[in-house]
Amino acid sequence: MITSLTRLRTLAASAAIALLLLGGCATTGSGDPRDPLEPMNRAIYKFNDGFDRALAKPAAELYRAVFPPIVRTGVSNFFSNINDVIVALNNLLQGKVPDAINDVGRIVVNTAFGIFGLIDVATELGIQKNNEDFGQTLGRWGFGDGPYIVLPLLGPSNVRDTFGWVGDIYTSPLVGIDDVRVRNSVIAFRFVTVRADLLEATNILETAALDPYEFVRDAYLQRRRNLVYDGNPPEEKDLEPAMTDQKPKPAAPEAKPGAEPKSGAEPKPAAKPVSEAPAAQTASAGSSAAPAALPVAPESAEAPRQRRVVRVWLPASGY
């Protein structure tokens, strides 16, 4: 049976999807086509930031102050070992059978020899840690990202990853805990441990980013794209419209014999075609011979400058 906390989180995801569907007509598009609901997303981001400053961040700081690093590492390894169940399942759904076997091997080794995952023995033995979830599985099956969306209390996401997140909740071993209070406490404790691991990243965000909302959005979308394509994503097309309208500037028309110069311009002698020019000309006293007109190459249009795209890759989370 799904816990009240799990139901609340599922309802939050469902409400966010409903806001996405209903808000398409009520909100104006932003400058980034990936984020058409930016006004609504910024409002939810502001709410989440207030909640984080009031409750989540102080709880994470208290956790780090009370427990020594060796205990925090063991707790992180324990939850990482549980998460490997979801990773193995999604590797299997994506058809990556060798990776799924690798994940099962990690679970067996860490559970049997690592005191139920408190010690990451598998990594020491060279069994690599993978990072897969149901959102990545949907992407592997061809589902597009969908618009960027910020979920209440849960943070950045998109439509595909929101549905994938609900799938991860229902397949998590933590949901199988029968005692409701224990289950809710474990889920809340896991949330605090994950937030504690992100304290340094939060400090960097607050000091380095001019617009934290845009930084988080771009970093999230790039990281998810990197995960879906297993670290080798195809080149992204430039989101700005290509400068295809630019045409070469037309060459200035050649001066015709007898044409009157424009007002304000110095008069120039009419040029004769090269074929009609005499073989030799003698200059009269006090005057010089008019030079023959030579063909002038048209000016080449300046090539449009290419916009630099800076990619920010975040390390894959193991939780």
C-alpha positions in Angstrom: 0.0 0.0 0.0 1.3 3.4 -0.9 2.2 5.6 2.0 0.6 9.0 2.6 3.9 10.7 1.8 4.2 8.8 -1.4 0.7 9.7 -2.3 1.4 13.4 -1.6 4.4 13.3 -3.9 2.4 11.6 -6.6 -0.3 14.1 -6.2 2.3 16.9 -6.5 3.5 15.4 -9.8 0.0 15.0 -11.1 -0.9 18.6 -10.1 2.2 19.8 -11.9 1.1 18.0 -15.1 -2.4 19.5 -14.8 -0.8 22.9 -14.4 1.2 22.2 -17.5 -1.8 21.3 -19.6 -4.0 24.1 -18.3 -1.3 26.7 -18.1 -0.4 26.5 -21.8 -3.2 29.0 -22.6 -2.7 31.1 -19.6 1.0 31.9 -19.6 3.1 33.6 -22.2 6.1 31.9 -23.7 9.6 32.7 -22.6 12.7 33.3 -24.7 13.8 29.7 -24.3 11.5 27.3 -26.4 12.3 24.5 -23.9 10.7 26.5 -21.1 7.3 27.8 -22.4 5.9 28.0 -18.9 8.7 30.1 -17.4 6.5 32.5 -15.4 4.8 29.6 -13.6 8.0 27.7 -13.2 9.7 30.7 -11.7 6.9 31.1 -9.1 7.2 27.4 -8.1 11.0 27.7 -8.0 10.7 30.7 -5.6 8.4 28.6 -3.4 10.8 25.7 -3.4 13.7 28.0 -2.6 11.8 29.4 0.4 11.0 25.9 1.6 14.6 24.9 1.2 16.0 27.8 3.1 13.4 27.4 5.9 13.5 23.6 6.4 15.5 21.4 4.0 18.9 23.2 4.2 18.9 23.6 8.0 18.0 19.9 8.4 20.9 19.0 6.0 23.3 21.2 7.9 22.3 19.7 11.2 22.7 16.2 9.8 26.3 17.0 8.6 27.1 18.6 12.0 25.9 15.6 14.0 27.2 12.6 12.0 30.9 12.2 11.1 31.9 11.6 7.4 32.3 7.9 7.8 28.7 7.5 9.0 27.3 9.8 6.2 29.3 7.8 3.6 27.8 4.5 5.0 24.3 5.9 4.8 24.8 7.2 1.3 26.1 3.7 0.3 23.1 2.0 1.8 20.6 4.1 -0.2 22.7 3.7 -3.3 22.6 0.0 -2.9 18.8 0.1 -2.7 18.7 2.4 -5.8 20.6 -0.2 -7.8 17.4 -2.3 -7.8 15.8 0.5 -9.9 18.9 0.9 -12.0 19.0 -2.8 -12.8 15.3 -2.9 -13.7 15.6 0.1 -16.1 18.7 -1.3 -17.7 16.7 -4.5 -18.4 13.8 -2.5 -19.8 16.2 -0.6 -22.1 17.6 -3.9 -23.4 21.0 -3.4 -21.8 21.3 -7.0 -20.4 25.0 -6.9 -19.6 24.5 -3.7 -17.6 21.6 -5.2 -15.8 23.7 -8.2 -14.8 26.4 -5.8 -13.6 23.8 -4.0 -11.4 22.6 -7.3 -9.9 26.2 -8.2 -9.2 26.7 -4.9 -7.3 23.6 -5.6 -5.2 24.6 -9.1 -4.3 28.2 -8.2 -3.5 27.4 -5.0 -1.5 24.5 -6.7 0.4 26.5 -9.8 1.3 29.9 -8.5 1.9 29.3 -4.8 2.5 27.0 -5.1 5.5 23.7 -4.5 3.5 25.4 -1.9 1.4 27.0 0.3 4.1 30.3 -0.4 2.4 30.7 -0.1 -1.3 32.7 -3.3 -1.9 31.6 -3.6 -5.5 33.2 -0.4 -6.6 36.5 -1.5 -5.0 36.3 -4.7 -7.0 35.8 -2.8 -10.2 32.1 -3.4 -10.7 31.0 0.0 -12.0 28.0 2.0 -10.8 25.4 2.8 -13.4 22.7 5.5 -13.3 19.4 4.7 -14.9 15.8 5.6 -14.1 12.4 5.2 -15.8 12.7 8.7 -17.3 15.8 7.6 -19.1 14.0 4.4 -20.2 11.2 6.5 -21.7 13.8 8.6 -23.5 15.4 5.4 -24.8 12.1 4.3 -26.1 11.8 7.5 -28.1 9.7 9.7 -25.8 10.6 13.4 -26.1 11.6 15.5 -23.2 8.5 17.7 -23.3 8.5 21.2 -21.8 10.7 22.0 -18.8 8.7 22.1 -15.6 9.5 22.8 -11.9 7.6 20.4 -9.5 6.5 21.7 -6.1 9.1 20.5 -3.4 10.7 18.2 -5.9 12.5 20.7 -8.1 13.4 20.7 -11.9 12.0 18.1 -14.2 10.2 17.8 -17.6 7.0 16.1 -18.6 8.7 12.8 -19.5 10.9 12.7 -16.4 7.8 13.5 -14.2 6.0 10.4 -15.4 9.3 8.5 -15.0 9.7 9.7 -11.5 6.3 8.3 -10.6 7.4 5.0 -12.1 10.5 5.0 -9.9 8.5 5.6 -6.8 6.3 2.6 -7.4 9.3 0.3 -8.2 11.4 1.5 -5.2 12.1 -1.2 -2.5 11.4 1.5 0.1 7.7 1.4 -0.9 7.6 -2.2 0.2 8.2 -1.4 3.9 4.9 -2.4 5.7 5.2 0.0 8.7 3.9 3.4 7.5 5.8 5.4 10.1 9.1 3.6 9.4 8.6 4.0 5.7 7.9 7.7 5.9 10.8 8.2 8.2 13.2 6.4 5.9 12.1 8.4 2.9 12.4 11.7 4.8 15.8 10.7 6.1 16.9 9.8 2.6 15.8 13.2 1.4 17.9 14.9 4.1 21.0 12.9 3.2 20.6 13.8 -0.5 20.2 17.5 0.4 23.3 17.3 2.6 25.3 16.0 -0.3 24.3 19.1 -2.4 25.3 21.7 0.1 28.5 22.6 -1.7 26.7 22.8 -5.0 24.1 25.2 -3.5 26.9 27.5 -2.3 28.5 27.5 -5.7 25.1 28.2 -7.3 24.4 31.2 -5.0 27.8 32.8 -5.6 28.5 32.0 -9.2 25.1 32.2 -11.0 23.7 35.5 -12.2 20.3 33.9 -12.5 20.0 30.8 -10.4 16.8 29.7 -12.1 18.3 29.7 -15.6 21.5 28.0 -14.3 19.5 25.2 -12.7 17.3 24.8 -15.7 20.2 24.6 -18.2 22.2 22.3 -16.0 19.3 19.9 -15.5 18.3 19.7 -19.1 21.9 19.1 -20.3 22.6 16.5 -17.6 19.4 14.6 -18.4 20.2 14.7 -22.1 23.7 13.3 -21.3 22.2 10.5 -19.2 19.6 9.5 -21.8 22.3 9.1 -24.4 24.8 7.4 -22.0 27.3 10.3 -22.1 27.3 10.6 -25.9 24.5 12.9 -26.9 24.1 14.1 -30.5 24.8 17.7 -31.3 22.1 20.0 -30.3 20.7 22.4 -32.9 21.1 26.1 -32.2 17.9 27.3 -30.5 18.3 30.7 -32.1 17.0 31.2 -35.6 19.7 30.7 -38.2 20.8 33.8 -40.1 19.6 32.5 -43.5 18.1 35.8 -44.6 21.4 37.5 -45.1 22.2 38.0 -48.7 25.5 39.4 -50.3 25.4 43.2 -50.7 24.9 44.1 -54.4 27.9 45.6 -56.1 27.7 49.3 -56.8 26.5 50.0 -60.4 29.2 51.0 -62.8 29.3 54.6 -63.9 27.9 55.2 -67.3 29.4 57.7 -69.7 27.8 61.1 -69.6 26.0 60.4 -66.3 25.7 63.4 -64.1 27.3 63.0 -60.6 25.1 63.2 -57.6 25.0 66.4 -55.7 27.8 66.8 -53.2 30.1 64.3 -54.9 33.2 65.2 -56.9 32.8 64.8 -60.7 34.7 62.0 -62.1 35.8 61.6 -65.7 33.8 59.2 -67.8 35.6 55.9 -68.4 35.8 54.4 -71.8 35.5 50.7 -72.3 38.9 49.0 -72.5 38.2 47.7 -76.1 37.6 51.3 -77.4 40.6 52.9 -75.7 43.3 54.0 -78.2 46.7 52.3 -78.1 48.4 55.4 -76.9 47.3 58.8 -75.7 49.2 62.0 -75.3 48.4 64.2 -72.3 47.5 67.8 -73.1 49.2 70.6 -71.2 48.1 70.9 -67.6 45.8 67.8 -67.8 46.3 64.1 -67.3 44.9 61.1 -69.2 41.8 59.5 -67.7 42.5 55.9 -66.5 40.7 53.0 -68.0 37.9 51.5 -66.0 38.8 48.2 -64.4 36.1 45.6 -63.3 35.6 45.7 -59.5 34.9 42.5 -57.6 31.7 42.7 -55.6 32.0 42.9 -51.9 31.7 39.5 -50.2 29.0 39.3 -47.5 30.4 38.8 -44.0 29.7 35.3 -42.8 27.3 35.1 -39.8 29.1 34.6 -36.6 28.5 31.3 -34.9 27.0 31.5 -31.4 29.1 29.7 -28.7 27.1 27.1 -26.7 28.5 26.4 -23.3 27.6 23.0 -22.0 27.5 22.3 -18.2 27.8 18.6 -17.3 26.9 17.6 -13.8 28.2 14.4 -12.3 25.8 11.5 -12.3 24.0 11.1 -9.0 24.3 7.7 -7.4 21.1 7.9 -5.4 
